[in-house]
Amino acid sequence: MREAFRGDQRVDPDALVTRLQAVQRFLQAVDGQVPDSQLITAHTVVERAGTRLALSGHHTVVALAGATGSGKSSLFNALARLDLSPVGVRRPTTGVAHACVWGPLDGAARLLDWIGVLPRHRFVRESALDGDDEWALHGLVLLDLPDFDSVQRAHRLEVDRLLGLVDLVVWVVDPQKYADRVIHTGYLREFHRHKDVTVVVLNQADRLPPAELPRVLGDLRRLLDADGLTGVPLLPTVAVDPASLDGLRAELEQTVAERQAALRRLTGDVDAVVAGLAELVGPEPPRTGPDDRSTKELTAALAGAAGVPTVAEAVEAAYRHRAGGTTGWPLVRGWRRLRPDPLRRLHLPDGDAAAPAESLVAATSVPDATAAQRSALNLAVRAVADRSAADLPVPWPGAVTAAARSRLADLPDALDHAVAATDLGMARRPTWWRIVGGLQWLVTLAALAGLGWLVLGYALRALGLPALEQPRLGEVPWPTVLLIGGLLAGLLLAALSRPVIRWAAGRARQRAEGRLLTSVGRVGEKYVLDPVRVVLGRYAEARQALQDATRR
C-alpha cells in the first residue's frame, strides 16, 4: 500500500532549497507592503526549513499523536520494546514529549534540542546492543506527544508546536473516538498537504469483534478521504500484540531507509505556504508604471500647484517690459524702467538658473497653491495610484496609494525649487533688440541734432547775429527735416516693433512654460511616480518569486 501511495517520486534537496529561496525572495519583496500578520506562516516555514536542513539529515523524526486513551504511549513502548517512562509515558495524560532514538544519542542531540525534548526524556535503542532486528530503524527518532485533547491548554499548544517540527506523523485513533470531530477538523484535515508524511493507525483493534474491524476501517477510510487524505496508510494495531505492529514497523523501516520524510514534510510545508500566499498576487503581471494619461494629468496638476501659469505670464510680461526698454524711444525708456520687472517681482532669476538639484536655490515669491489647486493635485495623485493598481489584489492597491502619497508633504518645497532652478530663457537679449535699439538712438540723435540746429538759429537771430545758412530739402530746412523725421521715425519704429514684441513674448511664454512643465514633471517622477514604480516592481518580483516557489 505504501509503495502505491508514494510512487517513485523523490524530493530533490536542491529543488527544495531553490523553492525555499524563492519564498525568501517573495518575503523580501513584500516586506513593508503586506501586513506582517499575513506572512507569519511563511517566515516560520522558511526559518524552520533552513534549520531542519542544517541539522542531521541521517535522522527521521516520527511523532505518535493521538487523543487521551488512544493508547499511543503504550504503542510507543511497544515499538521501542522497552518500558521507558512509567511516570511520563504510562499515565493517562502525557504532559511532555518523550523521545526514543535508534542509534547513538549524540548524533541526534542537536536535533532533539531544536525540537525541545528535555534530556531526561530522551531514551536510546543501540542497535548493536539490541540485536540486528533493530538495525533497520537506525536513525529513527520516535516521539510520544502529549494528548492533543488534553484539558490543559499548555499540552495542546505543545502538540501544535511539535507537529510543525516533526518529519512524519503517526495518528493514533481508537475504535471509540476514531470519528471524533476534533481530530478530523482540527488536525487531520489540516494535514491534507502532508499526505506523504502521514500514517493513521487504528489502535486497540482487539476491542472490536473480528467481523466489525473491516467495517470500522472502511468508515475511517471514508473519513480520511473526506479530510483530503486519500491514500494515506491506514493500519490496525494492538499495542500488547507485537505481531500486530509488523505493518507499522515496516512503514517506519521504509521511511527511515528512504531518508525522504524530512524533505517531503518540508515540501508539503512549502506547498501550503505557496497556496496561502497565492491570493497576494494575481494571474497577470502588473503594469510597469503609471500610464501616460495619469502622468499628464499629474504634471498638469503639479503645474497648477507650482504656479506655472503665473510664472509663464510673468515671463511674457517681462519679455515685453525688457524689449520695450531696449527697442522703445530712448526719451521714454527711463520712465519704463521705473516700472518693476515682473520676473524680479516673483524673485525669479534673470539669467540661466539651471542648477543641480542638490544646490541651494532661493525661494520664490510665486503665490501658494489655492485650495482648488491642492484638491486637483490630490485627485491626480489618487488617479495615478488607482490606475496603476487597478488589477492588483489586496493589499497592493493600498500599498500603491500609500507610496504615491508618501512624499506629498515635500512637494511644495520641491516644486518651488524646480521653478526657481528652471532656465526661463531670459538670459540673453535677442540681436534684433540691439538693432532696433540702435536705430532708435540714431533717429533720436538726428531729431536732437535738428532741434539743436533750430535752437541755435533762433538764438543767433534773437541776439542780432548773422543768421546761419540752413540747407534745405526742397522747401523744408534740414534741421526741421531732422527733427520731425527723427521723431516720426522713432514713433514708426516703436509702432512696427510692438506686434513683433507681442509675438516674440508669446513665444517666450510658450518656451518657458514647456521648460517649467518639464521641471515639475521631474518632481512628479521623483516624488510620486518613482515610489509607485518601486511598489509595482516589488509586486512583480513577488509574483515571479511565488511562481518559482510553486512545485512544477
C-alpha positions, 0 to 999 in steps of 0.5 A: 500500500505504501509503495502505491501511495508514494510512487517513485517520486523523490524530493530533490534537496536542491529543488527544495532549497531553490523553492525555499529561496524563492519564498525568501525572495517573495518575503523580501519583496513584500516586506513593508507592503503586506501586513506582517500578520499575513506572512507569519506562516511563511517566515516560520516555514522558511526559518524552520526549513533552513534549520531542519536542513542544517541539522542531521539529515541521517535522522527521521523524526516520527511523532505518535499523536493521538487523543487521551486513551488512544493508547499511543504511549503504550504503542510507543513502548511497544515499538521501542520494546522497552518500558521507558517512562512509567511516570511520563509515558504510562499515565493517562495524560502525557504532559511532555514529549518523550523521545526514543532514538535508534542509534547513538544519542549524540548524533541526534542531540542537536536535533532533539534540542531544536525540537525541545525534548528535555534530556531526561526524556530522551531514551536510546535503542543501540542497535548493536546492543539490541540485536540486528532486528533493530538495525533497520530503524537506525536513525529513527527518532520516535516521539510520544506527544502529549494528548492533543485533547488534553484539558490543559491548554499548555499540552495542546499548544505543545502538540501544535508546536511539535507537529510543525517540527516533526518529519512524519506523523503517526495518528493514533485513533481508537475504535471509540473516538476514531470519528471524533470531530476534533481530530478530523477538523482540527488536525487531520484535515489540516494535514491534507498537504502532508499526505506523504508524511502521514500514517493513521493507525487504528489502535486497540483493534482487539476491542472490536469483534473480528467481523466489525474491524473491516467495517470500522476501517472502511468508515475511517477510510471514508473519513480520511478521504473526506479530510483530503487524505486519500491514500494515506496508510491506514493500519490496525494495531494492538499495542500488547500484540507485537505481531500486530505492529509488523505493518507499522514497523515496516512503514517506519523501516521504509521511511527511515531507509528512504531518508525522504520524510524530512524533505517531503514534510518540508515540501508539503510545508512549502506547498501550503505556504505557496497556496496561502500566499497565492491570493497576494498576487494575481494571474497577470503581471502588473503594469510597469508604471503609471500610464501616460494619461495619469502622468499628464494629468499629474504634471498638469496638476503639479503645474497648477500647484507650482504656479506655472501659469503665473510664472509663464505670464510673468515671463511674457510680461517681462519679455515685453517690459525688457524689449520695450526698454531696449527697442522703445524711444530712448526719451521714454525708456527711463520712465519704463524702467521705473516700472518693476520687472515682473520676473524680479517681482516673483524673485525669479532669476534673470539669467540661466538658473539651471542648477543641480538639484542638490544646490541651494536655490532661493525661494520664490515669491510665486503665490501658494497653491489655492485650495482648488489647486491642492484638491486637483493635485490630490485627485491626480495623485489618487488617479495615478495610484488607482490606475496603476493598481487597478488589477492588483489584489489586496493589499497592493492597491493600498500599498500603491496609494500609500507610496504615491502619497508618501512624499506629498508633504515635500512637494511644495518645497520641491516644486518651488525649487524646480521653478526657481532652478528652471532656465526661463530663457531670459538670459540673453537679449535677442540681436534684433533688440540691439538693432532696433535699439540702435536705430532708435538712438540714431533717429533720436540723435538726428531729431536732437541734432535738428532741434539743436540746429533750430535752437541755435538759429533762433538764438543767433537771430534773437541776439542780432547775429548773422543768421546761419545758412540752413540747407534745405530739402526742397522747401523744408530746412534740414534741421526741421527735416531732422527733427520731425523725421527723427521723431516720426521715425522713432514713433514708426519704429516703436509702432512696427516693433510692438506686434513683433514684441507681442509675438516674440513674448508669446513665444517666450511664454510658450518656451518657458512654460514647456521648460517649467512643465518639464521641471515639475514633471521631474518632481512628479517622477521623483516624488510620486511616480518613482515610489509607485514604480518601486511598489509595482516592481516589488509586486512583480518580483513577488509574483515571479518569486511565488511562481518559482516557489510553486512545485512544477 
